[in-house]
Every structure is written in C-alpha cells, then in structure tokens.
Amino acid sequence: MAPDDPAEGYSDWKGWTADTFGHLSRGDDDYYAREVRDATRRTSIGTVLEIGFGNGAFLAFCRSRGWDVTGVELLPELVEAAKAAGFAAYPSDRLDEVPDASFDAVFAFDVFEHIPPEASVEFLRTLKAKLRPGGVLVLRYPNVDTWIGNPFQFGDVTHVNAIGALKMGYYADTVGFDLVILRATKRRGFAVSPIHGVHALTAGVLAKIVAGVAKAVYFPDIRVVLSSSSVISILTPREERDGPLDGSSSR
C-alpha cells in the first residue's frame, strides 16, 4: 500500500481488529433489526450481499437471522477475517465474481461516500445487477443536506462523494432505480444504554420537530432529511416495482 494512501491504517483508526471481528452486541442487533425493517417489508429476504462489511457486525446480524450472506470489502485484512469467521467474502476488486441476479437485498452501510463521483453511476449499476427480481438496495451515507452530517462526511479522509437528496435522486433515475424510501437513520436506544434511550426520546424527538419546521420554511418542495447526520435510501429496480411509489421521507 502506498504511503500516501488514505486507507493506510484505516482499520486501526476505526478500531477494527481480528479478535473483535463479527461481534454483534445487543445494541447492534437492536439497531440493525429496526434499520432493515423497511427492506423486509418490501421483499422476503433469504440472500444478502453486503458491500463494505467493515468489522463484520452486519454480517453477524444476517447470520443470526438465518440469511445467506456474502460480503465484499476493500481492506484485505478484513476479507481474511471474514473468511476465518466462516463468511463468504470477496475483495472489492473481485466484485464481478459475485454472481448476478443472486440476492434479495444488497446493503451498503457507509460505503457510497467512498465511491468517486465519476464512478458512482457504474457502481450502482453493478449493485443493481446483483439483485434478484423484486430485490432492494439499501444505502446509508452521511447526510450533507444538513450541517449535522458534516462532521461525518468531512471527518473521514476516504470520503470523496458528498451525497444529498437531489444527487441521490439523480443517481437513482440515471441507473433505473426508484428511490422508494429516503429517511433518517434509526437512533440507538435503550438496547445500547439508558443514556442512549433517553437521548432518543428527548433530543431525537426535538430534532424531528425542529427539522420539520426548517423543511417547511426552507425546502417545502424538496425531499430532504434534516433531522439526522446520516440517511437511509432504499431503492428498487424500476422495472421490478409493483404498486405506487412510496414517497416516504423523514424530517
């Protein structure tokens, strides 16, 4: 790895180690269970592809649900850790070896912001090709439509694409996706700690109220999320969607 490569030392910076790989805490399990609910309401999930699995918490979550999960990751030490833990894992440069039309859902948590803008459309086309008919793509990325997303977007030297609602809509339309859900991420609550739970019930509610007012004043006709530092986008291939478009949006 080149000395000036921004990914050098990334695992250490994130605190990802081989001995903690695939650890699913009670808080993680609760968070992911709530975060994937919209996806499971749209399709029956049995096979999952995760792009950028990091330290493997979501891989472990999928395994705990009985889902057949495959992972793709840029960092070779994490690919090896996943294989050692019994997961099917591929390095990012071998994504083309992952079979097309094989997955009910593709998840990419905190990945899209790492993809250069000039490669973003092709990246989404590749993920679309991995989906079975009726499948869903779930993306989580920092929310640059609001200042509270800036520390997460600009605090990581490997983030090269700033994504807001309008840009996400462009990407979806260009690739042939319907952006069926655009919402705030779930807040970690009492399953993590009493402090997290109280925060979700107080500051979390206040953030939604303030964001709702701000959206009504400044962006009444734009589908933006203003209440959270990251957002969830759920996309379905346009030719596969049945029924009316769900214009869900969270403040």
N, C-alpha and C positions, 0 to 999 in steps of 0.2 A: 504494500500500500504506500502510495507516495506520501512524503512527509507533510505536504500541504493539503492533503485530502481531508476535507472537513469531517468525514466519517471516522477518521482515526481516533481511537479512544472513545467512540460513541457509546459502546456497551458499558464501559466503566463510568462514564458521565451519567448514564441512565440508571446505574446501579444494577445492571443485568449480569448475573453470574450463573455459572453452570449449576451450582448447588441450589439455586432458587428457581431454576427453570421449571415452568409448568406448575408453579404453585398457585392454587386457586383459593384465595381467602374467602371467608364468609361475606365480606363486603364486596369482593369481586363477583361472586356468584349472584348476589342480590342485584348488583348494578347491571350485569350482563342480562340477567333474566328480564329486567324491566326494559333494557335498551333494545332487545331483539323482539319484543312483543309485537310491534307493528309489522315486522317482517313475517313472523309466524302466523299472523292473522291473514296474510296475503297469499301464502303458499305453505304447503306441507313440507317441512324441512327434514331431509334424511342425509343429504350430502352437502358438505360445506367446503368452500375454498376460502382460506384467509390469506390475504396479501399483507406482508409486513407483520409477522406474528410476534416480533419482539421477544419478550421473555416468556411467551407461551401461555399466559393466563387464559386467553380466549380459546386456544387450542384445548386446554384442560376443561374449560367450560363446555365446549362442544362434546368432548368425550364423556363428560358427566351426564349429558343429555342423551347419550347413545347415538349421536350423529357421527357419520363417517367423515372425518375432517382431514383435509390436506392443507399444508402450509407452504408459503413462498416467502423468502426473506433475503435481504441483501447481504447481511453480515454472515460470513461463513461459520463463525464460531457458534452462532445461534442455530444455523441449519444443522450442525453436528449435534448440538444439544438436543434439538427436536428429534433427530433420528435416534439418539441414545435413549430418549424417553419413549420410543416406540411410535412416533408420529411419521406419517408420510410427509417428507419435506423436500423442497427444491430450492436451489439458489435462484435469485431473481433473473439471472441471465439464461435460465433454462425454463422460463415460464411457458415457452412454446411447446415444451414436452408434456405439460399438463393437458390432458385430453379436453377437447372442446365439447360443448353441449353435455357436460357431465355433472353439473352442480345445481342444486335447488336454490342455493344462495351463495353469493360472494360477499365477503366482508372485508373492508379495508379501513381499519381504525388508524387515524393519524398517519396516513400514507400519501394522500393526494397532494398535500402541500409540498412533498418532496419531489414531485414529478415536474420537470421543467415545462413551462407553458407550451413550448413548441412540440412537446411530446405528449401532451395531456389528452388530446383527442384520440390518438392512436392507442394510448394506454387504456382508455375507456372502451374503445372498440375491442381490444383484446379481452378485457374482462367480460364484455357482453357476449363474446363468442364462447366463453366458458359456461354460460348459463344454459340450463335446460329450458324448454318451453315453459313459460309461466314462472320462471325464476325471478329473483330480486337481487339487486346490487345495493349494498348498504355502505355508505361512506361517512366517516367522521373526520372533521378537519377544523382548524382554528377559524373562528368567525371574525372576518375582517370588516364586517358591516357595523361593528360596534367597537368602541375603544377597549372594552374589557377583553377582547380577543387578541389585542396587540401584543401583550407580553408573551403569549404562547406562540403567535406567528413569528414574531421578530426576535424571540429569545433563543431560537434554535438556528445555528448557522447552516444546517442542512435543509432548511425550509426555503424553497425557491419559487413557490407559486402562492400568491395571495388570492384567496377564493371568497367571493361574496355571492349573494343570491343571484344577481344578474349574470355573473360569469358562469355560475353553476347551471343556470337556465340555458345559456348559450351552449355549453358543453353537452348538456342532455339533448337539446334539439339537434345539434350537429351530428351526434352519434346515433340518434334514433331511439332515445330513451324518453319516457315520461317521468318527470320529476313529481312523483305522487305524494311524497312527504318531504317537507322541509321544516325542521323543528329544533328546539333547544335540546341539548343532551340532558339525560336524566341526572339528577343530583344524587350523590351518595348520601345515604341517610343513616338511620339508627343501626343498620346492619354493620356499619363501619365503626361508629362510636356515638354516644349520646350527643356530643358536640356537633357532629355532622347532622344528626337528626334534627336537633333544634335549629341549626342553621338553615336546613332545607325548609322547615316550617315557618321561619321568620324572614330571613334575608331572601330566601328563594321566592317566597310569595311577594315580598316587596319589589323584588327585581321584575317580576312579571307585571305588576301593576304599573311601575314606572316605565317599563318598556312599552306597555300597551298605550300609555299616554303619548310617549315620544313617537311611536309609529303613527298614531292618529294625527299628530301635529305635522310631522316632517315627511313621512312616507305612506300616506293613506292608500296609494295605488300600487305600491311595490311590495312584493312578497319577501319581506326581510324578517330576520330574527334579531332582536336587540337585547334579549334577557340573559344570554349565556355566552361564555367565552369560546365554546365550540358548538358546532351544529351537526345534526344528522340529516343526511339526504338519502332517501330511498327511491331507487329508480327501477322501472320495469321496461323491458323492451317494448317499444310502441306497438309492434305488430302482435304482441302477445297479450296486451292488456284487455281485459273484459270489463265491461261496466263503465260508469262515469269516472272521470278523473277526480281523485281526491285532492282537493286543494288545501289540505291541512297545513297550517302554519302556526308556529308558536311565537309568542312575543319574545 
